[in-house]
Amino acid sequence: MSGVPPYLLRSLLLILLAAVVAWPLGHLVAPWVGWAIFSGGLGLQLVFQLRNFAQLDRWSRTPVADPGLEALGAWDGVFGRIYRHEKDLRGKIERRVAETDRLIAAVQALTDGVVLLDRNDVIEFCNLTAEAQLGLAVAADRGQPIANLVRQPEFVAYLKAGDFERPLTLRLGRVADSTLSIHVIPYANQKRLLQIKDVTQSDSLDRMRRDFVANVSHELRTPLTVLAGFLETLQEIEVDRDERQRYLAMMGEQSQRMQAIVKDLLTLSSIESAPPPDFDLVDMASLIDKLRRDAESLSAGKHNIIVETDGRGDLRGSELELTSAFGNLVANAIRYTPAGGMVRVSWKATAQGAEFAVEDSGIGIDAKHLPRLTERFYRVDRGRSRDAGGTGLGLAIVKHSLSRHQAQLDISSTPGVGSRFAARFPAARVAGV
């Protein structure tokens, strides 16, 4: 009897009590009296049980159990145990939901895209990064096959092949010309996790590195070819003294050109590998005066050189790098401005920062070339640039030098009117204002 629930024992005792009372009365009074008393006892039990069942039914239909729900007799203990079990279960569910929310928040914070696919490559989840990378909208695209949304043939073929030892490099022209590295990780019952890295910058750097090697090879090969040709000519053909001197002079020019390229390459390399510039004070009045003298010497009286400065403010940084950067801008303006043109050098400092600018009335540059002017060996006109004595590295040196001083290079130009190159420095790099 130890395994019989108490409420069941109580019910049996009440039924037994009704029978004990009804049996003698049935014999002493009338049989129907006994049966009536016994049936009444059973009916009261039934009403009591139905009432408690009705309470339990109402409780089961509510989203949250009522802690104040009470019942008569043994049912009160049953209700209490049910409430405690439900409370514990709801606590576990809330903890799991909180853990899931934290996990989702962490995945959303990742800089890499994450997409979860089922065994049929249907999207189950993706984070915000993946939405931006692949042009998805998780609210609308969840439950859709990813091949229907990312329709690049190489991506579809990569998924179908099932060989995920190496990541897929995917170039998407419709999403800001981005390059993505997609690594597929199988997990849990043939499901797949897509880890997506944006490698646009590294891909661009690789492409620039390849272009740089090709450009260096081309730039050095041209003068070397000229030198080799002249040497072969001098070795095989008898030429008079004047012709020999002309050949030697041209060979000297090509040699100087190679030296200039190597010098600029070494300068650029030293700037890129050097530690951040110090905050030494650079005397801008002295620097501007030096730039004026160099400009007048390079122009040889062919241009109208104008210097505008209020004499206020000095820069904090590397004098050598700033002199090289500013000198490149001034030299370019003179090289690409026809004789009789104007070259204006200006320096202006304010409480918000400072600006060094070089403006000319030269040949100008078409707008399509402006974004690429600071690339290594990029030339608007290769023939004209070589004739002017440029190596194709000057503006790259300028850009790196200014970047190391937290400055921005702003370029504006109109073909046939002239160009303006302005270096804008933050207030932290300006002193004496």
C-alpha positions as CSV (number, residue, x, y, z in Angstrom):
1,M,0.0,0.0,0.0
2,S,3.0,2.2,0.3
3,G,2.9,2.9,-3.5
4,V,-0.7,3.9,-3.5
5,P,-1.2,7.7,-3.8
6,P,-2.7,9.4,-0.7
7,Y,-5.6,11.0,-2.6
8,L,-6.6,7.5,-3.9
9,L,-6.6,6.1,-0.3
10,R,-8.8,9.0,0.9
11,S,-11.3,8.4,-2.0
12,L,-11.5,4.7,-1.1
13,L,-12.0,5.4,2.6
14,L,-14.8,7.9,1.8
15,I,-16.5,5.3,-0.4
16,L,-16.1,2.7,2.3
17,L,-17.5,5.1,4.9
18,A,-20.6,5.7,2.6
19,A,-21.0,1.9,2.3
20,V,-20.8,1.4,6.1
21,V,-23.4,4.0,6.7
22,A,-25.7,2.9,3.8
23,W,-25.7,-0.9,4.5
24,P,-27.3,-0.9,8.0
25,L,-29.8,1.8,7.1
26,G,-30.8,-0.2,4.0
27,H,-31.6,-3.2,6.3
28,L,-33.2,-1.2,9.1
29,V,-35.3,1.3,7.1
30,A,-35.5,0.3,3.4
31,P,-33.1,-0.9,0.7
32,W,-33.6,2.2,-1.4
33,V,-32.5,4.4,1.5
34,G,-29.2,2.6,1.7
35,W,-28.7,2.8,-2.0
36,A,-29.6,6.5,-2.0
37,I,-27.0,7.3,0.8
38,F,-24.3,5.2,-1.0
39,S,-25.1,6.8,-4.4
40,G,-25.0,10.3,-2.8
41,G,-21.6,9.6,-1.4
42,L,-20.3,8.5,-4.8
43,G,-21.9,11.6,-6.4
44,L,-20.2,13.9,-3.9
45,Q,-16.9,12.2,-4.8
46,L,-17.6,12.6,-8.5
47,V,-18.5,16.3,-8.1
48,F,-15.3,16.9,-6.0
49,Q,-13.1,15.3,-8.6
50,L,-14.8,17.0,-11.6
51,R,-14.3,20.4,-9.9
52,N,-10.6,19.8,-9.5
53,F,-10.4,18.5,-13.1
54,A,-12.1,21.6,-14.3
55,Q,-9.5,23.8,-12.4
56,L,-6.7,21.7,-13.9
57,D,-8.1,22.1,-17.4
58,R,-8.3,25.9,-17.0
59,W,-4.7,26.0,-15.7
60,S,-3.5,24.0,-18.7
61,R,-4.9,26.5,-21.1
62,T,-3.1,29.5,-19.7
63,P,0.3,30.6,-21.0
64,V,1.6,30.9,-17.5
65,A,0.6,28.8,-14.5
66,D,-1.1,30.7,-11.6
67,P,1.0,30.3,-8.4
68,G,-2.1,31.1,-6.3
69,L,-4.2,28.2,-7.7
70,E,-5.5,26.1,-4.9
71,A,-7.5,22.9,-4.7
72,L,-9.2,20.9,-2.0
73,G,-7.7,17.9,-0.3
74,A,-4.9,16.0,-2.0
75,W,-5.4,17.8,-5.2
76,D,-3.7,20.9,-3.7
77,G,-0.4,19.0,-3.5
78,V,-0.8,17.7,-7.1
79,F,-1.3,21.3,-8.3
80,G,1.7,22.5,-6.3
81,R,3.9,19.9,-7.8
82,I,2.7,20.7,-11.3
83,Y,3.4,24.4,-10.7
84,R,6.9,23.7,-9.4
85,H,7.7,21.5,-12.4
86,E,6.4,24.1,-14.8
87,K,8.3,26.8,-13.1
88,D,11.6,24.8,-13.3
89,L,10.9,24.0,-16.9
90,R,10.2,27.7,-17.8
91,G,13.4,28.7,-16.0
92,K,15.4,26.2,-18.1
93,I,13.7,27.5,-21.3
94,E,14.5,31.1,-20.4
95,R,18.1,30.3,-19.7
96,R,18.4,28.4,-23.0
97,V,16.8,31.4,-24.8
98,A,19.2,33.8,-23.2
99,E,22.2,31.6,-24.2
100,T,20.8,31.4,-27.7
101,D,20.4,35.2,-27.9
102,R,24.0,35.7,-26.7
103,L,25.2,33.2,-29.3
104,I,23.3,34.9,-32.0
105,A,24.5,38.3,-30.9
106,A,28.1,37.0,-31.0
107,V,27.6,35.6,-34.5
108,Q,26.1,38.9,-35.6
109,A,29.1,40.8,-34.3
110,L,31.5,38.7,-36.4
111,T,33.3,40.5,-39.2
112,D,33.1,37.3,-41.2
113,G,29.8,36.2,-42.9
114,V,28.1,33.1,-41.5
115,V,25.4,31.2,-43.3
116,L,23.8,28.0,-42.0
117,L,22.4,25.6,-44.7
118,D,20.4,22.4,-44.2
119,R,21.2,19.2,-46.1
120,N,19.3,20.6,-49.2
121,D,21.4,23.9,-49.1
122,V,18.3,25.8,-47.9
123,I,19.1,28.9,-45.8
124,E,18.4,28.4,-42.1
125,F,20.2,31.5,-40.8
126,C,22.7,34.1,-41.8
127,N,24.3,37.0,-39.9
128,L,24.2,40.7,-40.9
129,T,27.7,40.5,-42.4
130,A,26.7,37.7,-44.8
131,E,23.5,39.6,-45.8
132,A,25.7,42.6,-46.9
133,Q,28.3,40.4,-48.6
134,L,25.9,38.2,-50.6
135,G,23.1,40.8,-51.0
136,L,20.6,38.7,-49.0
137,A,17.7,39.6,-46.8
138,V,17.3,37.0,-44.1
139,A,13.7,37.9,-43.3
140,A,12.6,37.1,-46.8
141,D,15.3,34.6,-47.9
142,R,15.2,32.2,-45.0
143,G,13.9,28.9,-46.3
144,Q,15.1,29.6,-49.8
145,P,17.8,27.5,-51.6
146,I,21.0,29.6,-51.6
147,A,21.7,28.7,-55.2
148,N,18.5,30.6,-56.2
149,L,19.9,33.8,-54.6
150,V,23.6,33.6,-55.3
151,R,23.6,32.5,-58.9
152,Q,27.3,32.7,-59.8
153,P,28.0,29.5,-61.8
154,E,31.3,28.9,-59.9
155,F,29.5,29.1,-56.5
156,V,26.8,26.7,-57.6
157,A,29.3,24.3,-59.0
158,Y,31.4,24.5,-55.8
159,L,28.4,23.5,-53.7
160,K,27.5,20.6,-56.0
161,A,31.0,19.2,-56.2
162,G,31.2,18.8,-52.4
163,D,35.0,19.2,-52.4
164,F,35.6,21.8,-49.7
165,E,39.3,21.3,-49.0
166,R,40.0,24.7,-50.5
167,P,37.9,27.8,-50.1
168,L,36.2,29.4,-53.1
169,T,37.3,32.8,-54.3
170,L,34.2,34.5,-55.6
171,R,34.2,37.9,-57.3
172,L,30.8,39.7,-57.1
173,G,30.4,42.7,-59.4
174,R,27.0,43.5,-58.2
175,V,28.0,44.0,-54.6
176,A,30.5,46.9,-54.8
177,D,32.9,44.8,-56.9
178,S,33.9,42.7,-53.8
179,T,36.0,39.6,-53.6
180,L,34.9,36.9,-51.2
181,S,36.6,33.8,-49.8
182,I,34.0,31.2,-49.0
183,H,34.9,28.2,-46.9
184,V,32.2,25.5,-46.5
185,I,32.3,23.5,-43.2
186,P,30.0,20.4,-43.0
187,Y,28.4,19.7,-39.6
188,A,25.5,17.8,-38.0
189,N,23.7,15.5,-40.3
190,Q,24.9,16.8,-43.6
191,K,24.2,20.4,-42.8
192,R,26.7,23.1,-44.0
193,L,28.2,26.2,-42.5
194,L,29.5,28.9,-44.9
195,Q,32.3,31.1,-43.5
196,I,32.7,34.1,-45.8
197,K,35.7,36.5,-45.6
198,D,35.9,39.7,-47.5
199,V,39.3,39.6,-49.2
200,T,38.7,42.6,-51.5
201,Q,41.5,44.6,-50.0
202,S,44.1,41.7,-50.0
203,D,43.0,40.7,-53.5
204,S,43.5,44.3,-54.6
205,L,46.9,44.4,-52.9
206,D,47.9,41.2,-54.6
207,R,46.8,42.7,-57.9
208,M,48.7,45.9,-57.2
209,R,51.8,43.8,-56.3
210,R,51.6,41.9,-59.6
211,D,51.1,45.2,-61.5
212,F,54.0,46.7,-59.6
213,V,56.4,43.9,-60.5
214,A,55.3,44.1,-64.1
215,N,55.6,47.9,-64.2
216,V,59.0,47.9,-62.6
217,S,60.1,45.3,-65.2
218,H,58.7,47.4,-68.0
219,E,60.2,50.7,-66.7
220,L,63.7,49.2,-66.3
221,R,63.5,47.1,-69.5
222,T,63.0,50.1,-71.7
223,P,66.3,52.0,-70.8
224,L,68.1,48.7,-70.6
225,T,67.0,47.8,-74.1
226,V,68.2,51.3,-75.3
227,L,71.5,50.8,-73.6
228,A,72.0,47.3,-75.0
229,G,71.1,48.6,-78.5
230,F,73.6,51.5,-78.4
231,L,76.4,49.2,-77.0
232,E,75.8,46.7,-79.7
233,T,75.9,49.5,-82.3
234,L,79.1,50.9,-81.0
235,Q,80.7,47.4,-80.9
236,E,79.7,46.4,-84.4
237,I,79.6,49.6,-86.4
238,E,82.3,52.2,-86.9
239,V,80.9,55.6,-86.1
240,D,82.5,59.0,-86.2
241,R,83.3,61.0,-83.0
242,D,80.2,63.2,-83.1
243,E,77.9,60.2,-83.6
244,R,79.7,58.3,-80.8
245,Q,79.3,61.3,-78.4
246,R,75.6,61.5,-79.3
247,Y,75.1,57.8,-78.5
248,L,77.0,58.1,-75.2
249,A,74.9,61.1,-74.3
250,M,71.7,59.1,-74.9
251,M,73.1,56.2,-73.0
252,G,73.8,58.5,-70.1
253,E,70.2,59.8,-70.1
254,Q,68.9,56.2,-69.9
255,S,71.3,55.4,-67.2
256,Q,70.2,58.5,-65.2
257,R,66.6,57.4,-65.8
258,M,67.3,54.0,-64.3
259,Q,69.1,55.6,-61.3
260,A,66.1,57.9,-60.7
261,I,63.7,54.9,-60.8
262,V,65.8,52.9,-58.3
263,K,66.2,56.0,-56.1
264,D,62.4,56.6,-56.0
265,L,61.8,52.9,-55.3
266,L,64.2,52.9,-52.4
267,T,62.6,56.1,-51.1
268,L,59.2,54.6,-51.3
269,S,60.3,51.4,-49.6
270,S,62.0,53.3,-46.8
271,I,58.9,55.3,-46.2
272,E,56.7,52.2,-46.1
273,S,58.9,50.3,-43.7
274,A,59.9,53.3,-41.5
275,P,58.4,53.7,-38.0
276,P,55.8,56.5,-37.6
277,P,57.3,60.0,-38.0
278,D,58.2,61.9,-34.9
279,F,56.5,65.1,-33.8
280,D,59.6,67.2,-34.4
281,L,58.7,70.8,-35.3
282,V,59.3,71.7,-38.9
283,D,59.9,75.3,-39.7
284,M,57.4,75.9,-42.5
285,A,58.7,79.4,-43.3
286,S,62.1,78.0,-44.0
287,L,60.6,75.0,-45.9
288,I,58.4,77.2,-48.1
289,D,61.4,79.4,-48.9
290,K,63.4,76.4,-50.0
291,L,60.5,75.2,-52.2
292,R,60.4,78.6,-53.8
293,R,64.1,78.5,-54.6
294,D,63.9,75.0,-56.0
295,A,60.9,75.9,-58.1
296,E,62.6,78.9,-59.6
297,S,65.7,76.9,-60.3
298,L,63.7,74.1,-62.0
299,S,61.6,76.6,-64.0
300,A,64.7,78.6,-65.1
301,G,62.5,81.7,-65.5
302,K,59.9,80.0,-67.8
303,H,57.0,80.2,-65.3
304,N,55.4,82.7,-63.0
305,I,56.1,81.3,-59.5
306,I,53.8,82.7,-56.9
307,V,54.2,81.9,-53.1
308,E,51.3,82.7,-50.8
309,T,51.7,82.3,-47.0
310,D,50.5,84.1,-43.9
311,G,53.7,82.9,-42.0
312,R,51.6,81.2,-39.4
313,G,51.9,77.7,-38.1
314,D,54.5,74.9,-38.3
315,L,54.1,71.2,-38.9
316,R,55.0,68.4,-36.5
317,G,56.6,65.5,-38.3
318,S,59.5,64.4,-40.4
319,E,61.1,67.3,-42.2
320,L,62.8,65.0,-44.8
321,E,59.5,63.3,-45.7
322,L,57.5,66.5,-45.9
323,T,60.2,68.2,-48.0
324,S,60.2,65.3,-50.4
325,A,56.4,65.2,-50.7
326,F,55.9,69.0,-51.1
327,G,58.9,69.1,-53.5
328,N,57.3,66.4,-55.7
329,L,54.1,68.4,-56.0
330,V,55.9,71.6,-56.9
331,A,58.2,69.8,-59.4
332,N,55.2,68.1,-61.1
333,A,53.4,71.4,-61.5
334,I,56.4,72.9,-63.2
335,R,57.0,69.9,-65.5
336,Y,53.4,69.8,-66.7
337,T,52.9,73.6,-67.1
338,P,53.9,75.1,-70.4
339,A,56.3,78.0,-70.5
340,G,54.6,81.3,-69.5
341,G,52.2,79.5,-67.2
342,M,51.6,80.0,-63.5
343,V,52.5,77.9,-60.5
344,R,51.1,79.0,-57.1
345,V,52.4,77.5,-53.9
346,S,50.4,78.3,-50.8
347,W,50.5,77.6,-47.1
348,K,47.6,78.4,-44.7
349,A,47.2,77.3,-41.1
350,T,44.0,77.7,-38.9
351,A,42.8,76.4,-35.6
352,Q,41.2,73.5,-37.4
353,G,44.4,72.4,-39.2
354,A,46.5,73.5,-42.2
355,E,46.7,73.2,-45.9
356,F,49.7,73.1,-48.3
357,A,48.6,73.5,-51.9
358,V,50.2,73.7,-55.3
359,E,48.1,75.1,-58.2
360,D,49.1,75.4,-61.8
361,S,47.8,76.6,-65.2
362,G,49.1,73.5,-66.9
363,I,47.6,70.8,-69.2
364,G,45.2,69.5,-66.6
365,I,44.1,65.9,-66.1
366,D,40.9,64.2,-67.1
367,A,38.6,63.3,-64.2
368,K,38.7,59.5,-65.0
369,H,42.5,59.5,-64.1
370,L,42.3,61.3,-60.8
371,P,41.5,58.2,-58.5
372,R,44.5,56.3,-59.8
373,L,47.1,59.1,-59.9
374,T,48.8,57.9,-56.7
375,E,49.2,54.3,-57.9
376,R,52.8,53.2,-58.5
377,F,53.8,53.8,-62.1
378,Y,50.4,55.0,-63.2
379,R,50.7,57.5,-66.0
380,V,48.1,59.6,-67.8
381,D,50.5,59.9,-70.8
382,R,53.5,57.6,-70.7
383,G,55.4,59.5,-73.4
384,R,54.8,62.9,-72.0
385,S,55.7,61.7,-68.5
386,R,59.0,60.3,-69.6
387,D,59.8,63.4,-71.6
388,A,59.2,65.4,-68.4
389,G,61.6,63.3,-66.5
390,G,59.1,61.6,-64.2
391,T,59.5,58.1,-62.9
392,G,55.8,57.3,-62.2
393,L,56.5,57.0,-58.4
394,G,56.4,60.7,-57.3
395,L,52.7,60.8,-56.3
396,A,52.9,57.4,-54.6
397,I,55.7,58.8,-52.5
398,V,53.6,61.9,-51.7
399,K,50.6,59.8,-50.7
400,H,52.5,57.6,-48.3
401,S,54.4,60.5,-46.8
402,L,51.2,62.5,-46.2
403,S,49.4,59.4,-44.8
404,R,52.1,58.9,-42.2
405,H,51.4,62.5,-41.1
406,Q,47.6,61.9,-40.9
407,A,47.2,64.2,-43.9
408,Q,44.8,63.8,-46.9
409,L,45.7,64.6,-50.5
410,D,42.9,66.3,-52.4
411,I,43.3,66.5,-56.2
412,S,41.2,68.6,-58.6
413,S,41.9,69.3,-62.2
414,T,40.3,70.5,-65.4
415,P,41.9,69.6,-68.8
416,G,43.4,72.6,-70.5
417,V,42.9,74.8,-67.4
418,G,45.1,73.4,-64.7
419,S,45.4,71.3,-61.6
420,R,45.4,71.8,-57.8
421,F,47.0,69.4,-55.3
422,A,46.2,70.1,-51.7
423,A,47.6,68.4,-48.6
424,R,45.3,68.9,-45.6
425,F,46.8,68.3,-42.1
426,P,44.8,67.8,-38.9
427,A,45.1,70.3,-36.0
428,A,47.2,67.8,-34.0
429,R,50.0,68.2,-36.6
430,V,50.0,72.0,-36.5
431,A,51.8,74.1,-34.0
432,G,52.0,77.9,-33.4
433,V,48.5,78.8,-34.4
